[in-house]
Amino acid sequence: MQVRIQYAGLCLRGLMRPDNEDNLWYPGGCRPMVHEDLPAFGGEVAPGAGSSFAVFDGMGGAVSGEAASWLAAAEFGRWAARPGGLARGEADALCRAMNRAVLAYANEHRAHGMGSTAAALSFDAGGAHGFNLGDSRCLRCSDNKLYALSTDHAIASPVTRRSRLTQCLGISETEFILEPAVFSAPYENGDIFLLCSDGLTAMVGPVRLENVLSAETTVRDKLETLREMVFRRGAEDNVTILLFEIRAAAGGDGLPPRRS
């Protein structure tokens, strides 16, 4: 199917945190364990090998949170960079591999309690597919409507604003079963997909997200609008955003038509 995927992203520290514990994987690779802000970037890929992306939100405080998200991103990248790319049906095995990497570091450095969320998205000829652990999210905007593809693994605290994650990387599988939420979705010309850490969704609600993603603007413009909204509201957490737009390639016969 002749499709091109235009993408744009960023990974920023926010205004309240001393360090950036977020990380990501995109065609440019991942960030180092300790890293500065990654300002807006963009590119274009075709479905298939080289079209896998992911967002990771580390926990445990510096440097443990930074290490967890970096270890997860690096392991994800090893799988995504294979000649065949990241295939459907590999979410469980990949999550176990990322989890082992985080646990091994935690045991070696006695950094118990460190962990990371994960939200991943890949594109192939059949559509989009991915998985998540924790409260980093994947959303799809189609026909000006916003749909959640990911599942939040979090229980809200009745006395604080913080939530407790029920799934994440860094948990011992002798105590918990690692169960990523796996999803897939078709794509159509003009569809927008979003991967993000909760530094975005905690600041910008679903109605505003839907309005921004459904606007007749480029993915870079949408990204800048979301960045402005987050920082105008105080940017209380690190924020990582990856945006994707499905575009028919020149002469792209076979792309599903936009629904009327």
Secondary structure, DSSP 8 states (H G I E B T S, - for coil): --EEEEEEEEEE--SS-SS--EEEEBTTB---SS---EEEEEEEE-SSTT-EEEEEEEESSTTHHHHHHHHHHHHHHHHHTSTT---TT-HHHHHHHHHHHHHHHHHHHT-TT-EE-EEEEEEETTEEEEEEESS-EEEEEETTEEEE-S---EEE-SSSS-EEESS-BT--TTTS----EEEEE---TT-EEEEE-HHHHTTS-HHHHHHHHHSSS-HHHHHHHHHHHHHHTT--S-EEEEEEEEEE-TT-TT------
